[in-house]
Amino acid sequence: MASFLIRPGVAADLPAITDIYAWNVEHGTGTFELEAPSQAEMAHRRDDVLSKGLPWLVAQRGDQVLGYAYANHFRPRPAFRFALEDSVYLAPAAQGQGLGTLLLAELLARCTAIGARQMFAVIGDSANAGSIGVHRRCGFAEVGVMRAAGWKFDRWLDVVIMQRSLGLGNQGSPQDYGPAAAGVAA
């Protein structure tokens, strides 16, 4: 496997991130967006994630950004503050090289370190074997499928929900994990 560097994303990565996501919007079913957002919108999304103390990572080889991953709150209600949802997107040339697994593993480690207790994956398209496989390799289990939840590319697409406990999971209260809760508290 080629050598990759996984690091926190910075503003200078936004052109590459915008291009990667645009390709996924225009050609893939992993996202249900129908129109690729602008670089300004992607900057807003990144800033929102970082303002919550959550990780936004990029993977690069040499000086080229080949993928990115981030975590955000699963739902906005305060009771969900220890439950996160992951997003991982790769450039087409980077797919099938293990990079998605590396990005997700690092994202999980960082989310565990800030006290998150559950990670959810909301995977577009039940035929998305790549994303489902990456999540399985990282310890996720399928917890449900929402049938025909989205319409893209002239067909109905399912949504697969997968889940993985982080840190202590549901053992004890969130306060049992010292440094934590500050990073994910609402």
C-alpha positions, 0 to 999 in steps of 0.5 A: 500500500502506498504511504499516506499522511493523515492530518487535520484539514486546513483551509488550503485543502478546500479546493481539493476537498471541494473537487473530491466531494463534487466528483462523489456528488456527480458520480456516486450514490454515497451522498444524496446531494444532487448538486455539488456545493461551492468551495465557500459552502464546503468551507462553511461546513468545515468551519461548522464541524471545527467550531464544535471541537470535532475532527476534520481530517485529510489524507494526502500522498506527496502534496496531493489531497486524496480524501477527507473524513470528518465527524459531526453530531448525529442529531442536533438535540442535546441528548445526542451529544455523545453520538457522532456520524462519520463522513468519508470521501475519496478521490476516484484515483484513491479508491480501493487502496485502503485509504478509506479504512485508514481515514476512518480508523484515525477519525474513530481514534480522535472521536474516542479521545474527545469522549464520543460514545457512539459513531453512526454511519449513514451510508447512501445506497445499499449497493455501496460495497466500498463504504459498507466494507470500510465500516465493517473493517473498522468494527461497525455493525449494520443496525438497519436499512431504510428502503427507497429513502432517496431518489438519485440517478433515476432510481430509488436508493436505500440508506444503510445505518451502521453503528460502532461503540467508542471508548466505554460505549454505553457503560457508565455515564459520559461524565465517567470519561474525564477529558471528554465530554467537553469536546462533544458537549452541546 
